């Protein structure tokens, strides 16, 4: 058996992560094992560390966190035909999901077990560091865009099949937004998005037809005007205040009035005292207000959880049917750009701390 090492979360709120040996786990019939070349960090990782059992309460310690991996296949399950040993792949590790809930499927280790249909081959021109930015951003965006209980858009394809509808992506330069833009365009939808002015060119490169400054006082009116004479396909909201703004915009648009919400409401600025009670009170108050506003305007809303695509066909539609060809042909960009903070699992904790300071159009990556 290969010798495995991991960055362990040893207890609730344990800081720093502890780098030590970990079991090597062989794949079950529909799984693969990869030797990680790079991993990426998401806010859910350090929020779990900071907030303890307020998030992912089913996790038992010690545990290996992390969702984003890219590396080389070292072992395949007996039913796997898509991959062979030596293939370069990117994949969404789902160990933190309640259904799977096992450290073998966490990202922050040398060897990670992946579900075969949640991984895609990557071309030789795409580095592991660039590829690792993709998985959770792709999955979260895909859940919101394509699931039947969300926006239920048609699936992406190469080339796209135009629909004549336009999607609003609020927060286009974020990790989820960068992938939502590309997936929606590949699915045949025009995309109008928001970003800060310094990222206007970036989101247009990803395929957005128009972009507006979300800090503008006239942003809601400007977007209502932009959607005039268009059929809206709904909205995906990312970031503080995004859902509230999307409610105001969709209220004045014609088409599918549904908001897929990728961000959960949290107090701004974060509370320093009575953190749990303050956060719960804010969330409950926000939820009640959002419920009344959305019902009054006949707009449906639903939060996204980025692993629900695993078993409902959306995961296969993206990671098996779409992404391999799109990456190979260069029609899909690995975005946002990686911000590499070091080499080795010892750097994962530093990556957590670095990301907490805030990022714009980049994602924290650790090389392995």
Buried (B, 14 or more C-beta within 10 A) or exposed (E): EEEBBBBBBEEBEBBBBBBEEBEBBEBBEEBBBBBBBBBBBBBBBBBBBBBBEBBBEEBEEBBBBBBBBBBBBBBBBEEBEBBEEEBBBBBBBBBBBEEBBBBBBBBBBBBBBBBBBBBBBBEEEBBBBBBBBBBBBBBBBBBBBBBEEBBBBBBBBBEBEEBEBBBBBBBBBBBBBBBBBBBBBBBBBBBBBBBBEEBBEBBBBBBBBBBBBBEEEEBBEBBBEBBEEBBBBBBBBBBEEBBBBBBBBBBBBEBBBBBBBBBBBBBEEEBEEEBEEBBEEBBEEBBEEBEEBBEEEEBBBBBBBBBBBBEBBBBBBBBBBBBBBBBBEEBBBBBBBBBBBBEEBBBBBBBBEBBBEEBEBBBBBBBB
